[in-house]
Amino acid sequence: MIIVSTLQVTEAIRLRAIIVLLSCVLPLQVMGRGAIAGTLLLAFICFLSLSRKSSYFKNAFDAAWHPIGLMLLIMALSWIPNLLLSSDLTRSLQTGLRTFLFLGLATLCWAVLVKNERLHGLFCRAFIIASAISIFIALIAEIAVPELYWFVNFKGWQNIPIGTAQKSFAALALFMVPALLWLGFRLRNRWNLLAVTSSIGFISLVGLTYNRAAIAGFLAMILVASVLVACSNRSRIIRIALPIAALTISLVIMIWLNMTRQRPGFEGDWFLPLWLVDFPRQSIWRFAFELVQQHFWFGLGINTINFAPGANAIIPGSIGDLKMIPSHPHNWILEITAETGVFGVLSLLGVIAASFINMIQKFFQNDDNAYLIAICISVGYWVSGLFNFSFWSAWWQMSYLLITAFCLSQKSNLNLSKIENARPQS
């Protein structure tokens, strides 16, 4: 009896350790992108020591048989032809397999959280605390003490300007702000204040790093959220006021961009105005579109667009001799289309559309803000991805998949204080 009780206590401690580690995955990236791998590795080691790990694997496997999971299988099959045409088969194969490995890992994290509702309160508190600490460090480093940035990134106490080094961490604001506000209001009391303060901090970091892709993501997020909330609300005033407020915010930001980002001397035949999208980025897009036309059906190979002929050419007039494809085209649609062909991109767009339809339906059916937050985060991810990181970027993919899994594993209507006192599920 004592042995059984001891084993149960040990199991509970390991579960709590896993929950805390998962809650810290995104905030710890203030220490660099590599922090996500180290934190997940520790969490997975703890997971392997659980006696009930087989049940979590089963839950994750069962979830994969959702219609969206079958669509992902079709997408994987549609990506196979481009591997045969890739200039670097090993690189393409590793990148493609890694994406599906990340999907599996995120699903496993979802399975652990969804089966341990009594630990959701712990997850929420740990996430908010870790986020508050990380954004405090990031802001101090960005504003006053750049040495702090190099120190937490294990590069010593160096008096070197940070430059754009924190732009990647600032991009995580698209995930952190919606999640923080939601979790803070779930916990209530003092957690509201800490969550709101941290959210303001992340938004400030976006401004300080001038992360325009994140600003675009936030704008799209606000518009979609306002429409969904308005449609789900019975108040006529809210139905009208929310969309108008969202459109007003968007218009104000557009006017600000137009007034502050004029680029005289770079006139030409550009697809979008230069105050909205800079000319180097549009030059990259134009070259990537030419590659799409050349490799229309099956693409030139996953994660190989920067090896295409002409990709090393210098963009005329660019600062720092920027290449036509510096490493990726800063637009996931062009990147996927050029690398996997029309069939590859259409299959991905099908998965994205199906996931949005599924989350929107569940939001209206269940009136659960967990789905609303997941929708907002997804909108921010896909819209900002039209301007920034590579679709294949490991830390960016994993961050999005994890935060989505965290949201979908929880229910807004759960009484966290009550559920925490419940007995563990067998």
N, C-alpha and C positions, 0 to 999 in steps of 0.2 A: 504493500500500500504506500509506504514512504517512498519507495523507488519510483512508482508510477507518478506520484505527486511531484517528485523532483524532476522527472522527465517532462512533465507538463509545464512546470515553471521554466525549465531550460528552453523548451520549445517556444514559450511565450516571449522570452527574452530575445531569442533569435528573430522571431517575427517582428518585434518592435525595432530591432536593429535594422532589419530590411526596410521597414516603413520609413524610418528616419533617413537612411541612406538614399532611398528613392526621392524623398522630399527635398533632398539637398542637391540632386543631380544638376538641375538648371542653375540655382544660385551659385554653386561652387565654380561655375565657369568664369567667374571673376578672376580665378586663378589661371585661366587659359582654357582653350578648347579641349585639351587633353584630360581635364578633370572629369569629364563625362565618362571616359573609358575607365578610369581608376575607380570612380564611385560605383559604377555599374558592376565592375568586376568584384568588388567587395560584397555588394548586395547579392550577386549570383553565388559566391562562395557560401555565404550564409544560407541562401536558399537551398543549396545542395545538401546542407546538413539537416534540413527539415524532414521529419518522418512522413509528412503528408505531401511531399513534393509531387508524387505521382498523381494525386487528385488535382493539383493545380495544372499539371501538364495536360490532363484529360480535359479540364475546363477550357484551357486555351485551345486545344485541338478541336473541341466541339464548336467553339466560337468561330474557328476558321472555316467551318462548313456553312457559314452564312452566305447568302447570294453574293455579297460583295467579295467574300473570300474566293468564290468560284470565278468571279470577274477578274480577280487578281491572278488567278491561274491562267486565264485566257491572255491576260496582259503579258505574263511571263513567256507564254508560248509565242506571242507576237514579237517578242524581243529576240528570239533565237536567231532569225535570219541575219540580223545585223552583226552578230558575233562572227559569222562566217566571212563577213566583208570587212571586219575590223583590221586596222593596221597594227593593233596591239591586242591580240586575243586574250592574253593573260590579264591585262589591265581591265578590259571590258568585262570578262567573265567574273573577276573578283568584285568589281563595282556592282554588277547586276546581282550577284549572289548576296552581297553585303546588304543591299536594300531589303531583300526578303528576309534576311537574318534579323535585321532591325525590326521589321514588322512582327516577326515571331517573338522577339524579345519584349516588345511593347505589349503584345497580347498576353504574354506570360505575366508581366507586371500588372496588367489589368485583372487577370485571374486571381492573383494574390490579394489585391485590394478589394475586389468585389466579394470575396469569400471571408473577409475580415472587417466587417462594417464597424465593429467595436473599436477598431484602430484608426478610423477615419479622422476622429478628433485629434489624435496624435499627429497624423499626417498634416492636417491643416495648420496646427500650431508650429510644427517643425518647419514647414514650408514658409510660413510668414516670418518666423524668426530668422531663418537662413537668408531669406530675401532681403530683410531689413539690414542685416549685417553686410551682405554683399554689395548692396547699392550704396550704403554708407561709405564703404571702402572705395568703390568706383568713383563716387562724386568727390571725395577728398583728394583722390589721386588726380582726377581730371582738373579740378579747380585750383588746388594749392600745393599738393605734395606728390609730384610725379614719381618720386622715389618709392612711394608705397606700392605703385603698380608693379614696378620691377621686382620689388621684394616679395609680393604675394605670388608672383609668377616664377619665383625661385631663380632670379637673375641678379641677386644682390641689391644693395642700396645704391642705385645709380641716379645721378642728377642729369637725366637725359629726357628731353621732351617726349611726351607720349605720342603726339601726333594723332593718327587715326587708329591707334592700337586697340582702343576700346569700342570701336564701331561695331564689332561682332557682338560683344556683350550687350551693347545698347539695342541691337536688333532683337534680342530676347524679350525686350519690353512688350513686343506684340503678344507674347505668351504670358508673361508675368503679370501685366496689369489686369487683364480680365480675370485671370485665376486668383490673384491677390484680392481683388474687390469681392469676388464671389465667396472665397473662403473666409475672408474677414467678416462678412455679413452673416455667414453661417454660424460663426463662433460668437459674434456680437460682443457687447461690452468693450473692453479695452482693445480687443483684437481688431475692431473696426478702425480705430484710429491708427494703429500700427500699419494695417494693410493699406489704408488710404495714403498715409505718409510715404510708405515705400513705393506706391504706385506713382505718386507725384515725383519721387526721386527718379524712377525709371524714365518717365516722360521727360524730365529735365535732362537726363543723360542723352536721350535721343536728340534733343535740341542742341546740347553742347557739342555733340559729335556730328551734328548736321546730317543726320541719317535720313535722307529724303525717301528712301525705299520704305523705311519704317513709318514715316509720316503718311505715305500713300496707303500702307496697310491699315493704319489707324483710321484714315478717312473712310475706306471701304468698310471697315468693321463698324464704324458709327452708323453709316447709312443702312447696312444690312440689319444691325441690331434694332435701329429705330423702326424699320418697316415691320420686322417680326414682332416686336413688342406692341406696336400699334395694332397690328392685325389680331393679336391675341387678347387685347384689352377691350372691354366693353364700353369704356368711357369715350364718348365722341370727341371730347376735348383732347385727350391723349392721342387718339387716332390721327388727329389733324396736327397737333402741336409737335409731336416727336419728329415726323418726317420734315416738317418745315425747319425745326431747329437744326436737324442734321444737315439739310441742304444749305442753311445759312452758314454753319461752321465750315462746310466744304468751300462755299463761295468766298468766305473771308480768307481762308488759307490760299486759295487759288489767286486771289488779288494780291496777297502778300508775296507769293512766289513771283508773280508777274512784275511787281514793283522792285523786288530785290535781286532778281536773277536774270536781268537783261544781259545779253552777250553781243555787244556791237562788234563788227568786224568779222563775224562768222556767218554772214548771211549766205543762203543757198537753198537748194531744193531739199528741205528736211521734211520728214513725215509728220513730226510733231514740233510745236514751237520750242525754241531752245531754252526758254525760261522754265519750261516744264520738264524737258529731258535734254541733257547736255549733248553737244555734238559728238564727243568721242563715243558715248554710249550708242547714239544713233548710227554712227559709222560702223560700230561693231555689229549692230543688228542688221544693217544692210549687207555686210559681208556674210553673216550667218544665214540670211535669207537666200543668198546666192548659193550657199552650200546645200540648203534645203532643196532648191531647184535641181541641183546636180545629183543629189542622192535622195530623190523623192520617195521611192517605194519602201526601201529597207534601211536607209540611213548609212552612215559611214562607220558605225561602231560606238558602243557606249563609252562615254568619257574619253573620247579621242578627238573631239572637234578642234582642240588647240594644236593637233598634229597635222591638220589638213593643209594642203598646198596653199601658200599665200597667207597662212595664219600668223606668220612671223613678220609680215610687212608692217611698217610703221604708219600710224594714222597721221596724215599731214596736219600740221598745226597743233598737235597734241603736246601737252607738257610732259616731259620725262620720256619721250619717245615711246608712247603707248602702242602696243601691238594690236593688230586687227582682232585677234582673239588672245587676250592676255593670259587666260587660263580657261575661261568659259565665256559665253556670250551675254551674261547678265540678264538672261530672260529664259525661264525654264521651258516655255513653249517652243521657242526657236531651238533651244538646246536639245530637247527630246526629239523634236521633228527631224533635225539634222542628223542626229545620232541613231535613232531607231526607225526613222521613216514614218510615213503617213499612218501605217497600221499600228505602229508602236505608240504614237501620240494619241490616236483616236481611242485605243484601248485604255490608256491612262486617263483621258478625259471622261471616258465612260465610268471608270472607277470613282473619279472625283465627283461626277454628277450623281451617281448612285449613293455615295456616302452623304452628300448634302441632302438629297431627297429623304434618305432614311432618318437623319438627325432632325430635319425640319418637321417631318411627320410625327416623330416621337415627342418633339417639343410641344406641338399643338395637342397631341393626344394626352400626354401626361402632365402638361403644364409644369415641367421640371426645368429649372434654369441651368442644370448641368448640361443639357443639350444646347441651350442658347450660348453658353460660354464656349462649348466645343465648336459650335458653328462660327462664332466670332474669331476664335483662334485660327480656325481653318481658313477663313476669309483673309485674315491678316497674313497668314503664311503664303497662300497662293498669290495674293495680289502683290505683296512685297517681293515675292520671288520673280515677278516680271521685271524687276530692276536690279536685284542684288546677287546673292550667292548662287553658286552652281546647284542644280537639283541633286547632284550626286555628293554634295558636301556632307560628310559623315556626321559631324556634330550638329549640323542644321537639320538633317533628316531625323536623327535620333531625338533631338530636343522636341521637335514637333510631334512625333509619334508618341513620345512619353507623356507630354503634357495633355495630349488628346486622350490617351488611355487613362490618365489620372482623373480627368473630368468625367469620362463616361463610366468610370467605376463607382461613382458616388451619386447619391440622390439628395437633392436640395431639401426634400421634406423630412429627412431623417432628423430626429432629435439627438444630436451628438452626445450630449451629457447623459441621456438615458441609455443610449445604445452602448456607451463605453462600460456601463456597469453590467451589461448582459454577459451571460456565460459564453465561453468560446464555443464555436460550432464544431461538432465532431466530424 
